[in-house]
Amino acid sequence: MNKIFLLLISGVLSFGSVNAQTNIIEADISFIFASKDVEGTIGGFTSESTVVTEQLLNSHFKGSVAVESLRTGNFLRDWSLKSSKYFDEDEYPEILFQSTNVIQQDDRYVVKGQLTIKNISKEISIDFQREGNRLIGTTSIYSSDFGINIKKKREDNLVEVKMSLTLEQ
């Protein structure tokens, strides 16, 4: 009888921890515009995500960053990128992401969803690995897919993005 009781309690506790939810409290997002070897960051992060800590497959990611926070280490380049020719900060102040699916592949999680820049939405995949209370993610996009044509050829508009999301403990 005691064994059955302990087994039942163990199962309830395990189930509770599987469904433990937490919030993303901080994000560090950096990027490299590959063909020009330009590095930068973007901030102003907000999140409405539901992260199920022990079962990331049941998580939902939704967040945004502020175009005004885009930094490349060159004031004139930053000003130009925020202008109507590129990101058009006045008309489109946020970059949005909303997940549609989370799957596990080996030791990583692939979060698929819609990235919206300048009111143009495209499906992307972000590969995440868990490191303690952080999720480290990478993805590649082409700025030209979102109406931001830095170079003429699509392949020359490759942007590698890296993010570190800190989970509330």
C-alpha positions as CSV (number, residue, x, y, z in Angstrom):
1,M,0.0,0.0,0.0
2,N,2.8,2.4,0.9
3,K,4.5,1.7,-2.4
4,I,1.3,2.5,-4.3
5,F,0.9,5.7,-2.4
6,L,4.5,6.8,-3.0
7,L,4.1,5.9,-6.7
8,L,1.0,8.0,-7.0
9,I,2.6,11.0,-5.2
10,S,5.7,10.7,-7.4
11,G,3.5,10.7,-10.5
12,V,1.6,13.8,-9.4
13,L,4.8,15.7,-8.6
14,S,6.3,14.7,-11.9
15,F,3.2,15.8,-13.8
16,G,3.3,19.1,-11.9
17,S,6.9,19.8,-12.9
18,V,6.3,18.9,-16.5
19,N,3.6,21.7,-16.7
20,A,5.6,24.3,-14.8
21,Q,5.4,27.5,-16.8
22,T,7.8,30.5,-16.7
23,N,8.4,33.8,-18.5
24,I,11.1,35.1,-20.6
25,I,12.5,38.0,-18.6
26,E,15.4,39.1,-20.8
27,A,16.6,38.8,-24.3
28,D,20.0,39.5,-25.9
29,I,19.7,39.6,-29.6
30,S,22.6,40.1,-32.0
31,F,23.0,39.8,-35.7
32,I,25.6,39.7,-38.5
33,F,24.8,41.1,-42.0
34,A,27.1,38.5,-43.7
35,S,28.0,40.1,-47.0
36,K,29.2,43.4,-45.3
37,D,30.4,41.7,-42.1
38,V,28.4,44.2,-40.1
39,E,27.5,43.2,-36.5
40,G,24.8,44.7,-34.4
41,T,22.2,44.3,-31.7
42,I,18.5,45.0,-31.3
43,G,16.6,45.4,-28.1
44,G,13.4,46.8,-26.7
45,F,12.3,43.2,-26.2
46,T,8.8,42.4,-25.0
47,S,7.3,38.9,-24.6
48,E,3.9,37.2,-24.2
49,S,5.4,33.8,-24.4
50,T,4.3,30.7,-22.4
51,V,7.4,28.6,-21.7
52,V,6.8,25.2,-20.2
53,T,10.2,24.6,-18.6
54,E,10.3,20.8,-18.6
55,Q,8.4,20.3,-21.8
56,L,9.4,22.9,-24.3
57,L,7.3,21.2,-27.0
58,N,4.3,22.6,-25.2
59,S,5.6,26.2,-25.2
60,H,4.4,29.1,-27.3
61,F,6.7,32.0,-28.2
62,K,5.4,35.5,-29.0
63,G,7.5,38.6,-28.7
64,S,8.7,41.8,-30.3
65,V,11.8,44.1,-30.5
66,A,11.9,47.8,-31.2
67,V,13.4,49.0,-34.4
68,E,14.6,52.2,-32.7
69,S,17.0,50.1,-30.6
70,L,18.9,48.8,-33.6
71,R,22.7,49.4,-33.1
72,T,25.6,48.6,-35.4
73,G,28.3,50.7,-33.8
74,N,28.0,53.4,-36.5
75,F,25.5,56.2,-35.8
76,L,25.0,57.2,-39.5
77,R,24.5,53.6,-40.6
78,D,22.0,53.1,-37.7
79,W,20.1,56.3,-38.7
80,S,20.0,55.1,-42.3
81,L,18.8,51.6,-41.5
82,K,15.9,53.1,-39.4
83,S,14.9,55.4,-42.3
84,S,12.0,54.8,-44.7
85,K,14.4,53.3,-47.2
86,Y,15.1,50.3,-45.0
87,F,13.2,49.4,-41.8
88,D,11.0,52.5,-41.8
89,E,10.9,52.9,-38.0
90,D,8.2,55.6,-38.1
91,E,5.7,53.4,-39.9
92,Y,6.8,50.0,-38.5
93,P,8.3,50.5,-35.1
94,E,8.4,46.8,-34.1
95,I,9.6,43.5,-35.4
96,L,7.3,40.7,-34.3
97,F,7.5,36.9,-33.9
98,Q,4.9,34.4,-33.1
99,S,5.5,30.6,-33.0
100,T,3.2,28.1,-34.7
101,N,5.0,24.9,-33.7
102,V,7.8,23.6,-31.5
103,I,9.5,20.3,-32.3
104,Q,12.5,18.5,-30.8
105,Q,15.4,17.3,-32.9
106,D,18.1,15.5,-31.0
107,D,19.3,17.8,-28.2
108,R,17.8,21.0,-29.7
109,Y,14.3,22.5,-30.2
110,V,13.1,24.0,-33.4
111,V,10.6,26.8,-33.0
112,K,8.7,27.6,-36.3
113,G,6.7,30.7,-36.6
114,Q,5.9,33.9,-38.4
115,L,8.4,36.8,-38.4
116,T,6.9,40.1,-39.3
117,I,9.0,43.0,-40.4
118,K,7.5,46.1,-42.2
119,N,4.1,44.3,-42.2
120,I,5.6,41.4,-44.2
121,S,5.3,38.0,-42.6
122,K,7.4,35.0,-43.4
123,E,7.8,31.6,-41.8
124,I,11.1,31.1,-40.2
125,S,12.7,28.4,-37.9
126,I,14.8,29.2,-34.9
127,D,17.1,26.4,-33.5
128,F,17.3,26.5,-29.7
129,Q,19.4,24.7,-27.2
130,R,18.8,24.9,-23.5
131,E,21.6,26.0,-21.2
132,G,20.4,26.2,-17.6
133,N,17.8,29.0,-17.4
134,R,18.6,30.3,-20.9
135,L,17.5,29.3,-24.4
136,I,20.2,30.0,-27.0
137,G,18.7,30.3,-30.5
138,T,20.0,30.9,-34.0
139,T,18.3,31.6,-37.3
140,S,19.1,33.0,-40.7
141,I,16.9,35.4,-42.7
142,Y,17.2,37.4,-45.8
143,S,16.5,41.1,-45.3
144,S,15.3,41.4,-48.9
145,D,12.4,39.0,-48.1
146,F,11.0,41.8,-45.9
147,G,11.5,44.7,-48.3
148,I,14.9,45.7,-46.9
149,N,17.2,45.6,-49.9
150,I,20.7,46.4,-48.8
151,K,22.2,44.5,-51.7
152,K,20.7,43.7,-55.1
153,K,21.0,39.8,-54.9
154,R,18.9,38.0,-52.3
155,E,21.8,35.8,-51.3
156,D,23.8,38.9,-50.5
157,N,21.2,40.0,-47.9
158,L,21.8,37.1,-45.5
159,V,21.4,38.0,-41.8
160,E,22.5,35.6,-39.1
161,V,20.6,36.1,-35.9
162,K,21.6,34.9,-32.4
163,M,19.5,35.2,-29.3
164,S,19.8,34.4,-25.7
165,L,16.5,34.2,-23.8
166,T,16.7,34.2,-20.0
167,L,13.9,32.4,-18.3
168,E,12.5,33.4,-14.9
169,Q,13.5,30.9,-12.2
